[in-house]
Amino acid sequence: MTKAINTKAQAPYLTIAQLKTVSHLQTLIRFKSITPNPAGGIEWLANHLTELGFSTEQFSSNNVTNLIAKITFGAGPVVAFSGHIDVVPATQGGWLADPFGGHIINDAIYGRGAADMKGGIAAMLSATQTLINSAQQKQGTLFWLITSDEEGEAEHGSVLIAKRLAQQGVVLDGCIVGEPTSHLQVGDTIKNGRRGALSARLAIQGKAGHVAYPENTINAAHISAEVVNRLTQIDWPLDELSSKTTLQVTGINIDNVLDNLVPAQCDITFNIRYSHGYKSKHVKQRVFAALKDFSEHLVIQWERPCEPYYTSHKIESCLLAQLEQAIFKVTGNYPLLSTSGGTSDGRFFAQQETQVIECGVRNHSIHQVNEHVPICDLLEIEKIYTQLLDGIFTQP
């Protein structure tokens, strides 16, 4: 039987600084920040960053709150930390404790958003404080970019933050996204890109009639079978081993309750997760080419396009290499580079001049009942972030 108890009683081995990181995460979880409501979480972050010397700006759009915080040490790299305060609902039963209580159970912090991604925010807040308090000479500019609209449609969050930075003439050299990327151990996997995503609703129009006289009908169900076959057989020649395109049919609906009527209408939904070798317009072209024989019977409505991004190594000032080195110094191992999983807000900051890398705690419990982060994992990602910030902003 598990029992929730307070931090100090549960973890007497922690230092005061480590207890502060745990406390940060518990506080963040207690903000019931279901998209798009920040529930006070962004205000709390802004106050902490202001105390550390950041200038902060908050702006809202369609009930979404966004935060841009900035501190400049001098000439040097311009790097941002991007994250989201919003979480998915916690309506399912079976939680060991209040999902917005931040309770500690068996040396892990439980609550909605513990891993996705308030744990990353809490760890980076402590790492940022360590950087600010360092006596070493520092260089460059650090931004914090936080939104309350990542888990939803993402139409009023980071996309607007990126536009605002562009309007201000800010060009980022790099952006660290605190999404939970680790698999079995903290730091074993980072995302140096994400596949694109594109959904579609496809309406097939046939001609109804009696099943005994099929020559007088056009069976939408039969067409749908061939359409599905064509969709799943599309070739994607620009794929790479680390970034494969996949197409999944997510729904087939025929609204017909009669067994003697040939159906005239069939609706198909599908989703494509595509390699960074493509843009959405190229994906659409390949789908249209595969279905051109049926074009007179089809109407396609495209939805929720999310373009891919990919970050490769650079010869100089390489954020990817700096993160790899930080992880190696903390864990003794180099991370696996991956572009798997869903989309993220990293796509809004990825530009030719900007390297975008995602790195965070393990993702084994995200969006699930009893989402949690072991305290040891939280402190490990804090060490990685601290090492990374030191490598970026502390002059040799």
ABEGO torsion letter per residue (X at the ends): XBBBBBAAAABAABBAAAAAAAAAAAAAAABBBBOABAGGAAAAAAAAAAAAGBBBBBBBBGGBBBBBBBBBAEBEBBBBBBBBABBBBBABBGBABBAAAGBBBGGBBBEBGAAOAAAAAAAAAAAAAAAAABABBBBEBBBBBBBABAABAGAABAAAAAAAAAAAGBBBABBBBABBABBABBGABBBAEBBBBBBBBBBBBBBBEBAABAAABBBAAAAAAAAAAAAAABBBAABBAABBBBBBBABBBBBBABAABBBABBBBBBBBBBBAABBAAAAAAAAAAAAAAAAAABBBBBBGBBBBBBBBBBABGBAAAAAAAAAAAAAGBBBBBBABEBBBAAAAABBAABBBBBBBBBAAABGBBGBBBBAAAAAAAAAAAAAAAAAAABBX
